[in-house]
Amino acid sequence: MAENNMSDELIFLPLGGAGEIGMNLNLYGFGPPDEERWMMVDLGITFGDGILPGVDVMMPDPAFIEERLDQLDGLVLTHAHEDHLGAVAHLWHRLKCPIYATPFTAEILHHKLEEAGLDGQVEVNIVPLKSKFSVGPFDLELITLTHSIPEPNAIAIRTPLGMVLHTGDWKFDPDPVVGGVSDEAALEALGDEGTLAIICDSTNVFSPGSSGSEGDLLTSLTDIIGKLEGRVLVSSFASNVARMETIAAAAAA
């Protein structure tokens, strides 16, 4: 961990994804004013909503960090959904920084880079689940959470000024179908350690009650599909791996 001096600042700067769905681009800075070292967390897209005809995909504007590329130490991806990594292949030529991702996320990114003609040109560092590593002055620890795709990670970001928990996308699901359950023991340990701030990303978090489990949906879909004859078509986001697994299991039941 970097040593602290009295002039150091810890900065969180969202350039996309805060207060909106998709287009995530988060920056963390640490150091004296105008001399901060920066780390980016996620670089995603969002989809057009009909307000701008003909616009299907939108991306965050990285101009702020583009003006400080010599201070950017890397990009860490929390998981493989489009709103968290979909802009990497489009914007990497403006950033050209090292990328850190767990194996499944790195594999999805590899295919996207290959489609963009960037295969072999981008430094992608594959880090294990639950691993600890450093990016610039930031000491990072990956915490396993639950989402609709394999390997969703929260990141415990440790600095001399305190620890920040960046959750990525998450929900608590006792039967997630793909991947393990959330590592509640690790989260409890972070609470005992002392957490300066939580940067939290969970759709519908302000709605009362709890989200249904993917495992419960499997039971319902199996019952519905089992009563039908002939071909059954089910629509879903292509990146919702848990839902694809659920649909396949229901069809085979």
C-alpha positions as CSV (number, residue, x, y, z in Angstrom):
1,M,0.0,0.0,0.0
2,A,1.3,3.5,-0.8
3,E,2.4,5.6,2.1
4,N,0.1,8.5,3.0
5,N,1.1,12.2,3.3
6,M,-1.0,15.0,4.5
7,S,-1.8,16.3,1.0
8,D,-3.1,13.0,-0.3
9,E,-6.7,12.8,-1.5
10,L,-9.0,9.8,-2.2
11,I,-11.4,10.6,-5.1
12,F,-14.3,8.7,-6.5
13,L,-15.4,10.1,-9.9
14,P,-18.2,8.3,-11.9
15,L,-18.2,9.3,-15.6
16,G,-21.1,7.0,-16.3
17,G,-23.5,4.6,-14.6
18,A,-24.3,6.7,-11.5
19,G,-28.0,7.3,-11.2
20,E,-28.7,5.5,-14.5
21,I,-28.8,2.0,-15.9
22,G,-25.7,1.0,-17.9
23,M,-22.7,2.8,-19.3
24,N,-20.6,2.3,-16.2
25,L,-17.3,4.1,-16.0
26,N,-15.9,4.7,-12.5
27,L,-12.6,6.3,-11.6
28,Y,-10.7,6.2,-8.3
29,G,-7.9,8.6,-7.7
30,F,-5.3,8.8,-4.9
31,G,-2.5,11.2,-4.3
32,P,-1.7,14.9,-4.0
33,P,-4.0,17.3,-6.0
34,D,-3.1,17.2,-9.7
35,E,-0.7,14.3,-9.1
36,E,-3.2,11.6,-8.4
37,R,-2.8,8.1,-9.7
38,W,-6.0,6.8,-11.2
39,M,-7.7,3.4,-11.5
40,M,-10.8,2.8,-13.7
41,V,-13.4,0.3,-12.7
42,D,-15.6,-1.0,-15.6
43,L,-16.2,0.5,-19.0
44,G,-19.6,-0.3,-20.4
45,I,-22.3,0.7,-22.8
46,T,-26.0,1.4,-22.5
47,F,-28.7,1.0,-25.2
48,G,-30.7,3.6,-26.9
49,D,-34.1,4.4,-25.4
50,G,-35.9,5.9,-28.4
51,I,-35.2,9.5,-27.5
52,L,-32.4,9.6,-30.1
53,P,-33.7,7.9,-33.3
54,G,-31.1,5.7,-34.9
55,V,-28.8,5.5,-31.8
56,D,-28.7,1.9,-30.6
57,V,-25.6,2.1,-28.3
58,M,-24.2,4.8,-26.1
59,M,-20.9,4.9,-24.3
60,P,-19.4,7.1,-21.6
61,D,-17.1,10.0,-22.4
62,P,-13.6,9.2,-21.1
63,A,-12.2,12.7,-21.9
64,F,-11.3,13.5,-18.3
65,I,-9.0,10.5,-17.9
66,E,-7.9,10.7,-21.5
67,E,-6.2,14.0,-20.6
68,R,-4.4,12.2,-17.7
69,L,-3.3,8.9,-19.4
70,D,0.1,9.1,-17.8
71,Q,-1.6,8.9,-14.4
72,L,-3.9,6.0,-15.3
73,D,-2.6,2.7,-13.9
74,G,-5.3,0.3,-15.1
75,L,-8.8,-0.8,-15.7
76,V,-10.5,-3.4,-13.5
77,L,-13.6,-5.2,-14.7
78,T,-16.1,-6.5,-12.1
79,H,-18.0,-8.8,-14.5
80,A,-18.8,-9.6,-18.1
81,H,-22.1,-7.8,-18.7
82,E,-22.3,-5.3,-21.6
83,D,-23.0,-2.3,-19.3
84,H,-19.7,-3.0,-17.6
85,L,-17.3,-4.1,-20.4
86,G,-19.1,-3.4,-23.6
87,A,-17.2,-0.2,-24.4
88,V,-13.7,-1.6,-23.9
89,A,-13.2,-2.6,-27.5
90,H,-14.6,0.7,-28.7
91,L,-12.6,3.0,-26.4
92,W,-9.4,1.1,-25.6
93,H,-7.5,3.0,-28.4
94,R,-8.1,6.2,-26.4
95,L,-6.9,4.6,-23.1
96,K,-4.4,1.8,-23.9
97,C,-4.0,0.8,-20.2
98,P,-3.6,-2.6,-18.6
99,I,-6.9,-4.5,-18.0
100,Y,-7.6,-6.8,-15.0
101,A,-10.4,-9.4,-15.1
102,T,-11.2,-12.9,-13.7
103,P,-11.1,-15.8,-16.2
104,F,-14.7,-15.8,-17.4
105,T,-14.8,-12.1,-17.9
106,A,-11.4,-12.2,-19.6
107,E,-12.7,-14.8,-22.0
108,I,-15.8,-12.7,-23.0
109,L,-13.5,-9.7,-23.4
110,H,-11.2,-11.7,-25.6
111,H,-14.0,-12.5,-28.1
112,K,-15.0,-8.8,-28.2
113,L,-11.5,-7.6,-28.8
114,E,-11.1,-10.3,-31.5
115,E,-14.2,-9.0,-33.2
116,A,-12.8,-5.4,-33.1
117,G,-9.5,-6.5,-34.7
118,L,-7.6,-6.0,-31.4
119,D,-6.7,-9.6,-30.7
120,G,-3.2,-9.7,-29.1
121,Q,-2.9,-5.9,-28.8
122,V,-4.5,-5.4,-25.4
123,E,-2.8,-6.3,-22.1
124,V,-5.3,-8.4,-20.2
125,N,-4.2,-9.6,-16.8
126,I,-6.2,-12.6,-15.6
127,V,-6.7,-12.6,-11.9
128,P,-8.2,-15.5,-9.8
129,L,-11.4,-15.2,-8.0
130,K,-11.0,-14.0,-4.4
131,S,-7.5,-12.8,-5.2
132,K,-5.5,-9.8,-3.9
133,F,-3.5,-7.6,-6.3
134,S,-2.4,-4.0,-6.7
135,V,-3.1,-1.4,-9.4
136,G,-1.0,1.7,-8.8
137,P,-1.4,2.8,-5.2
138,F,-4.6,0.7,-4.7
139,D,-4.5,-2.6,-3.0
140,L,-7.5,-4.7,-4.2
141,E,-9.3,-7.8,-3.0
142,L,-12.0,-9.5,-5.0
143,I,-15.1,-10.5,-3.1
144,T,-17.4,-13.1,-4.7
145,L,-21.1,-11.9,-5.1
146,T,-24.1,-13.3,-6.9
147,H,-25.5,-12.0,-10.2
148,S,-26.9,-13.4,-13.4
149,I,-23.5,-14.2,-14.9
150,P,-20.5,-16.2,-13.7
151,E,-17.8,-14.5,-11.6
152,P,-19.4,-11.2,-10.4
153,N,-17.0,-9.5,-8.1
154,A,-17.1,-6.7,-5.6
155,I,-13.7,-5.0,-5.0
156,A,-12.4,-4.0,-1.7
157,I,-10.1,-1.0,-2.5
158,R,-7.6,-0.3,0.2
159,T,-5.7,3.0,0.5
160,P,-3.9,4.8,3.4
161,L,-7.0,6.9,3.8
162,G,-9.3,4.0,4.2
163,M,-11.0,1.1,2.5
164,V,-13.8,1.5,-0.1
165,L,-16.1,-1.3,-1.2
166,H,-17.1,-1.1,-4.9
167,T,-19.8,-3.8,-5.2
168,G,-20.3,-4.0,-9.0
169,D,-23.7,-5.6,-9.8
170,W,-25.1,-7.9,-7.1
171,K,-28.0,-9.5,-5.3
172,F,-28.2,-12.0,-2.5
173,D,-29.5,-15.3,-4.1
174,P,-29.3,-18.5,-2.1
175,D,-29.7,-20.5,-5.3
176,P,-28.1,-18.6,-8.2
177,V,-28.0,-21.5,-10.7
178,V,-24.6,-20.3,-12.0
179,G,-21.6,-19.7,-9.7
180,G,-21.5,-19.7,-5.9
181,V,-23.5,-17.8,-3.4
182,S,-22.2,-14.4,-2.1
183,D,-19.3,-14.6,0.2
184,E,-21.0,-13.2,3.3
185,A,-18.1,-14.1,5.6
186,A,-15.8,-11.9,3.5
187,L,-18.3,-9.0,3.6
188,E,-18.6,-9.4,7.3
189,A,-14.9,-9.2,7.7
190,L,-14.8,-6.0,5.7
191,G,-17.3,-4.6,8.1
192,D,-15.2,-5.6,11.0
193,E,-12.1,-4.0,9.3
194,G,-13.9,-0.7,8.9
195,T,-15.3,0.6,5.6
196,L,-14.9,4.2,4.6
197,A,-17.6,4.1,1.9
198,I,-19.6,1.7,-0.2
199,I,-20.1,2.4,-3.9
200,C,-23.2,0.2,-4.5
201,D,-24.8,-1.0,-7.8
202,S,-28.0,-3.1,-7.5
203,T,-31.0,-2.4,-9.7
204,N,-34.3,-2.1,-7.7
205,V,-32.4,-1.9,-4.4
206,F,-34.8,0.8,-3.3
207,S,-37.9,-1.4,-3.9
208,P,-39.2,-3.1,-0.7
209,G,-38.9,-6.8,-0.3
210,S,-36.4,-9.2,-1.8
211,S,-35.7,-10.4,-5.4
212,G,-36.8,-13.9,-6.4
213,S,-34.2,-16.6,-6.7
214,E,-33.1,-17.9,-10.1
215,G,-33.6,-21.4,-8.6
216,D,-37.2,-20.6,-7.9
217,L,-37.7,-19.5,-11.5
218,L,-36.4,-22.8,-12.7
219,T,-39.3,-24.6,-10.9
220,S,-41.9,-22.2,-12.4
221,L,-40.4,-22.4,-16.0
222,T,-40.2,-26.2,-15.8
223,D,-43.9,-26.3,-14.8
224,I,-45.0,-24.0,-17.6
225,I,-42.9,-25.5,-20.4
226,G,-43.7,-29.0,-19.3
227,K,-47.4,-28.3,-20.1
228,L,-46.8,-27.1,-23.6
229,E,-46.5,-29.0,-26.9
230,G,-44.3,-28.2,-29.8
231,R,-41.7,-25.6,-30.0
232,V,-41.3,-23.0,-27.2
233,L,-39.6,-19.7,-27.7
234,V,-38.2,-17.8,-24.7
235,S,-36.6,-14.3,-25.0
236,S,-33.8,-13.3,-22.8
237,F,-30.7,-11.1,-22.7
238,A,-27.9,-13.0,-24.4
239,S,-25.6,-12.1,-21.5
240,N,-27.9,-13.5,-18.8
241,V,-26.1,-16.7,-18.5
242,A,-28.1,-17.8,-15.5
243,R,-31.3,-17.4,-17.4
244,M,-30.0,-19.4,-20.3
245,E,-29.0,-22.2,-18.0
246,T,-32.4,-22.1,-16.3
247,I,-34.2,-22.3,-19.7
248,A,-32.0,-25.2,-20.9
249,A,-32.7,-27.1,-17.6
250,A,-36.4,-26.4,-17.9
251,A,-36.5,-27.7,-21.5
252,A,-34.6,-30.8,-20.5
253,A,-36.8,-31.6,-17.5
